[in-house]
Amino acid sequence: MSGTLINGTITGTTLTSSNGALIDITIGSNLTESGTLWIGNNLLLADGVNFNTGGSTLIFSALAANLGLSAGATSATLTHTARCYSNGSTTAAS
């Protein structure tokens, strides 16, 4: 993916990104992502989802970019082993 997805839900098993962007997107199924991915506004995880970005680069590009649970979700997992970037600064993965 090298474009921008806005306002929707992604389901599937693999997402390969080449500077793609997700804006107000919900991850609706277990998903493994590779490549550089830009996050704008909300990136929400559905209940029970494992979003595995491994060593990929995540860039939270909007001032209010948010990673959270979708409505009704009680738990989800983000597996990320690299660094996250936010508005030009770097934070360690946690």
Residue frames as a rotation matrix with the C-alpha (Angstrom) as fourth column:
MET 1
0.585 0.811 0.000 0.00
0.811 -0.585 0.000 0.00
0.000 0.000 -1.000 0.00
SER 2
-0.598 -0.801 0.026 1.40
0.801 -0.598 -0.003 3.39
0.018 0.019 1.000 -0.93
GLY 3
-0.331 0.573 0.750 -1.75
0.179 -0.742 0.646 5.49
0.926 0.348 0.143 -0.77
THR 4
-0.901 0.127 0.416 -4.06
-0.429 -0.415 -0.802 6.72
0.071 -0.901 0.428 1.98
LEU 5
-0.409 0.818 -0.405 -6.99
0.572 0.576 0.584 4.87
0.711 0.007 -0.703 3.53
ILE 6
-0.892 0.168 0.420 -9.53
-0.373 -0.798 -0.473 7.07
0.256 -0.578 0.774 5.31
ASN 7
-0.322 0.846 0.425 -12.52
-0.906 -0.144 -0.399 6.21
-0.276 -0.514 0.812 7.53
GLY 8
0.385 0.496 -0.778 -12.93
-0.687 0.717 0.117 2.47
0.616 0.490 0.617 7.37
THR 9
0.541 -0.184 0.821 -12.07
-0.580 0.625 0.522 -0.97
-0.609 -0.758 0.232 8.69
ILE 10
-0.087 -0.648 -0.757 -9.20
-0.913 0.355 -0.199 -3.13
0.398 0.674 -0.623 7.47
THR 11
0.585 0.155 0.796 -9.55
-0.494 0.846 0.199 -6.90
-0.643 -0.510 0.572 7.65
GLY 12
0.732 -0.420 -0.537 -7.14
-0.357 0.435 -0.827 -9.46
0.581 0.797 0.169 6.31
THR 13
0.865 -0.439 -0.244 -3.88
0.490 0.633 0.600 -11.03
-0.109 -0.638 0.762 7.38
THR 14
-0.145 -0.989 -0.040 -1.08
0.889 -0.148 0.433 -8.96
-0.434 0.027 0.900 5.80
LEU 15
0.958 0.284 -0.024 -0.55
0.248 -0.872 -0.421 -5.28
-0.141 0.398 -0.907 5.00
THR 16
-0.059 -0.990 0.132 2.66
0.958 -0.019 0.286 -4.27
-0.280 0.143 0.949 3.20
SER 17
0.860 0.421 -0.289 3.16
0.387 -0.906 -0.170 -0.53
-0.333 0.034 -0.942 3.29
SER 18
-0.247 -0.885 0.394 5.49
0.962 -0.272 -0.008 1.76
0.114 0.377 0.919 1.36
ASN 19
-0.985 -0.093 -0.144 4.83
0.134 -0.944 -0.303 5.05
-0.108 -0.318 0.942 3.15
GLY 20
-0.322 0.943 0.080 1.10
0.474 0.088 0.876 4.33
0.820 0.320 -0.475 3.20
ALA 21
-0.902 0.075 0.424 -1.20
-0.358 -0.677 -0.643 6.26
0.239 -0.732 0.638 5.51
LEU 22
-0.361 0.823 -0.439 -4.12
0.765 0.531 0.366 5.24
0.534 -0.204 -0.820 7.70
ILE 23
-0.910 0.156 0.383 -6.47
-0.291 -0.900 -0.325 7.99
0.294 -0.408 0.864 8.85
ASP 24
-0.248 0.837 0.488 -9.36
-0.917 -0.041 -0.396 7.14
-0.311 -0.546 0.778 11.18
ILE 25
-0.067 0.102 -0.993 -9.02
-0.602 0.789 0.122 3.40
0.795 0.606 0.008 10.51
THR 26
0.410 0.201 0.890 -10.04
-0.828 0.492 0.270 0.38
-0.384 -0.847 0.368 12.59
ILE 27
-0.658 -0.562 -0.502 -8.01
-0.667 0.744 0.041 -2.83
0.351 0.361 -0.864 12.39
GLY 28
0.213 0.949 0.231 -10.81
-0.973 0.185 0.140 -5.40
0.090 -0.255 0.963 12.41
SER 29
0.982 0.028 -0.185 -8.85
-0.022 0.999 0.034 -8.69
0.186 -0.029 0.982 12.36
ASN 30
0.474 -0.880 0.042 -5.42
0.248 0.179 0.952 -10.02
-0.845 -0.440 0.303 13.28
LEU 31
0.980 -0.123 0.155 -3.04
0.101 -0.362 -0.927 -8.23
0.170 0.924 -0.342 10.92
THR 32
0.228 -0.966 -0.123 0.70
0.697 0.074 0.713 -8.31
-0.679 -0.248 0.691 10.28
GLU 33
0.994 0.098 -0.049 2.13
0.049 -0.795 -0.605 -5.11
-0.098 0.598 -0.795 8.80
SER 34
0.112 -0.993 0.038 5.53
0.831 0.114 0.544 -4.44
-0.544 -0.029 0.838 7.23
GLY 35
-0.180 -0.277 0.944 7.08
0.803 -0.595 -0.021 -1.24
0.568 0.755 0.329 5.91
THR 36
-0.970 -0.160 -0.183 6.69
0.232 -0.830 -0.506 2.41
-0.071 -0.534 0.843 6.87
LEU 37
-0.163 0.984 0.072 3.17
0.849 0.103 0.519 3.35
0.503 0.146 -0.852 7.97
TRP 38
-0.907 -0.035 0.419 1.85
-0.097 -0.953 -0.288 6.83
0.409 -0.302 0.861 8.72
ILE 39
-0.324 0.813 -0.484 -0.97
0.937 0.345 -0.048 7.14
0.128 -0.469 -0.874 11.28
GLY 40
-0.854 0.141 0.501 -3.27
-0.104 -0.989 0.102 10.15
0.510 0.035 0.860 11.19
ASN 41
-0.049 0.851 0.523 -6.01
-0.868 -0.296 0.400 10.83
0.495 -0.434 0.753 13.76
ASN 42
0.231 0.241 0.942 -7.33
-0.842 0.536 0.069 7.52
-0.488 -0.809 0.327 15.15
LEU 43
-0.361 -0.232 -0.903 -6.03
-0.557 0.831 0.010 4.00
0.748 0.506 -0.429 14.64
LEU 44
0.075 0.532 0.843 -8.38
-0.982 0.186 -0.030 1.73
-0.173 -0.826 0.537 16.55
LEU 45
-0.856 -0.355 -0.375 -8.10
-0.396 0.917 0.036 -1.99
0.331 0.179 -0.926 17.26
ALA 46
0.200 0.961 -0.190 -11.21
-0.644 0.275 0.713 -4.20
0.738 -0.021 0.675 17.37
ASP 47
0.514 0.098 0.852 -11.79
-0.825 0.329 0.459 -6.57
-0.236 -0.939 0.250 20.29
GLY 48
0.678 -0.257 0.688 -9.19
-0.008 0.934 0.356 -9.34
-0.735 -0.247 0.632 20.57
VAL 49
0.956 -0.289 0.055 -7.15
0.047 -0.033 -0.998 -8.19
0.290 0.957 -0.018 17.56
ASN 50
0.320 -0.935 -0.156 -3.36
0.468 0.013 0.883 -8.60
-0.824 -0.356 0.442 17.39
PHE 51
0.993 -0.117 0.018 -1.86
-0.052 -0.569 -0.820 -5.87
0.106 0.814 -0.572 15.20
ASN 52
0.496 -0.863 0.097 1.73
0.533 0.391 0.750 -7.03
-0.685 -0.321 0.654 14.62
THR 53
0.972 -0.196 -0.133 3.96
-0.234 -0.705 -0.669 -4.36
0.037 0.682 -0.731 13.13
GLY 54
0.648 -0.759 -0.062 7.20
0.760 0.650 -0.006 -6.10
0.045 -0.043 0.998 14.16
GLY 55
-0.197 -0.859 -0.472 10.18
0.751 -0.442 0.491 -3.92
-0.630 -0.258 0.732 13.30
SER 56
0.044 0.298 0.954 8.27
0.900 -0.426 0.092 -1.61
0.434 0.854 -0.287 10.98
THR 57
-0.942 -0.320 -0.102 8.39
0.335 -0.879 -0.338 2.16
0.018 -0.353 0.936 11.31
LEU 58
0.147 0.989 -0.023 5.21
0.975 -0.141 0.170 3.78
0.165 -0.048 -0.985 12.66
ILE 59
-0.910 -0.384 0.157 4.86
0.368 -0.922 -0.124 7.53
0.192 -0.055 0.980 12.29
PHE 60
0.057 0.920 -0.388 2.03
0.957 -0.161 -0.241 9.24
-0.285 -0.358 -0.889 14.17
SER 61
-0.607 -0.467 0.643 1.70
0.746 -0.614 0.258 12.27
0.274 0.636 0.721 11.94
ALA 62
0.176 0.735 0.655 -1.30
0.257 -0.677 0.690 14.16
0.950 0.047 -0.308 13.30
LEU 63
-0.504 -0.363 0.784 -1.04
-0.548 -0.567 -0.615 16.28
0.668 -0.739 0.086 16.42
ALA 64
-0.062 0.593 0.803 -3.86
-0.964 0.174 -0.202 14.27
-0.259 -0.786 0.561 18.00
ALA 65
-0.098 -0.013 -0.995 -2.98
-0.580 0.813 0.046 10.87
0.809 0.582 -0.087 16.51
ASN 66
-0.012 0.267 0.964 -4.38
-0.967 0.241 -0.079 8.18
-0.254 -0.933 0.255 18.77
LEU 67
-0.560 -0.091 -0.823 -3.94
-0.318 0.941 0.113 4.43
0.765 0.325 -0.556 19.09
GLY 68
-0.586 0.421 0.692 -6.79
-0.766 -0.009 -0.643 2.87
-0.264 -0.907 0.328 21.02
LEU 69
-0.816 0.410 0.407 -9.63
0.368 0.912 -0.180 0.37
-0.445 0.003 -0.895 21.26
SER 70
-0.756 0.635 0.161 -12.68
-0.074 -0.327 0.942 0.56
0.651 0.700 0.295 19.02
ALA 71
-0.240 0.771 0.590 -16.14
-0.950 -0.312 0.022 0.99
0.201 -0.555 0.807 20.54
GLY 72
0.763 0.645 0.043 -17.09
-0.628 0.724 0.287 -2.11
0.154 -0.246 0.957 22.54
ALA 73
0.321 -0.730 -0.603 -13.57
0.073 0.654 -0.753 -3.56
0.944 0.197 0.263 22.55
THR 74
0.983 0.013 0.184 -12.13
-0.182 -0.080 0.980 -4.57
0.027 -0.997 -0.076 25.91
SER 75
0.286 -0.945 0.156 -8.66
-0.182 0.106 0.978 -5.70
-0.941 -0.308 -0.142 24.85
ALA 76
0.985 -0.173 0.020 -6.32
0.057 0.206 -0.977 -5.91
0.165 0.963 0.213 21.86
THR 77
0.446 -0.894 -0.046 -2.58
0.455 0.183 0.872 -6.29
-0.771 -0.410 0.488 21.30
LEU 78
0.899 -0.374 -0.227 -0.04
-0.407 -0.523 -0.749 -4.18
0.162 0.766 -0.623 19.44
THR 79
0.596 -0.778 0.197 3.18
0.563 0.581 0.588 -6.10
-0.572 -0.240 0.784 18.81
HIS 80
0.901 -0.324 0.290 5.88
-0.005 -0.676 -0.737 -3.57
0.434 0.662 -0.610 17.87
THR 81
0.629 -0.721 -0.289 9.65
0.726 0.412 0.551 -3.96
-0.278 -0.556 0.783 18.33
ALA 82
-0.235 -0.715 0.659 11.02
0.850 -0.480 -0.216 -0.84
0.471 0.509 0.721 16.63
ARG 83
-0.830 -0.074 -0.552 10.66
0.366 -0.819 -0.441 2.87
-0.420 -0.569 0.707 17.30
CYS 84
0.272 0.909 0.314 7.59
0.960 -0.236 -0.149 5.04
-0.061 0.342 -0.938 16.93
TYR 85
-0.845 -0.510 0.162 7.81
0.528 -0.844 0.095 8.58
0.088 0.166 0.982 15.65
SER 86
0.263 0.935 -0.236 5.48
0.948 -0.296 -0.116 11.42
-0.179 -0.193 -0.965 16.57
ASN 87
0.975 0.204 0.084 5.61
0.219 -0.943 -0.251 14.82
0.028 0.264 -0.964 14.91
GLY 88
0.568 -0.814 0.120 9.34
-0.322 -0.354 -0.878 14.50
0.757 0.460 -0.463 14.29
SER 89
-0.062 -0.617 0.784 10.40
-0.997 0.004 -0.076 13.00
0.044 -0.787 -0.616 17.61
THR 90
-0.195 -0.118 -0.974 11.32
-0.293 0.954 -0.057 9.41
0.936 0.274 -0.221 18.42
THR 91
0.174 0.219 0.960 10.01
-0.982 0.109 0.153 7.30
-0.071 -0.970 0.234 21.29
ALA 92
-0.853 -0.522 -0.017 11.06
-0.522 0.853 0.001 3.81
0.014 0.010 -1.000 22.23
ALA 93
-0.160 0.792 -0.590 8.63
-0.326 0.521 0.788 0.98
0.932 0.318 0.175 21.65
SER 94
-0.701 -0.018 0.713 6.80
-0.708 0.133 -0.693 -0.27
-0.082 -0.991 -0.106 24.69
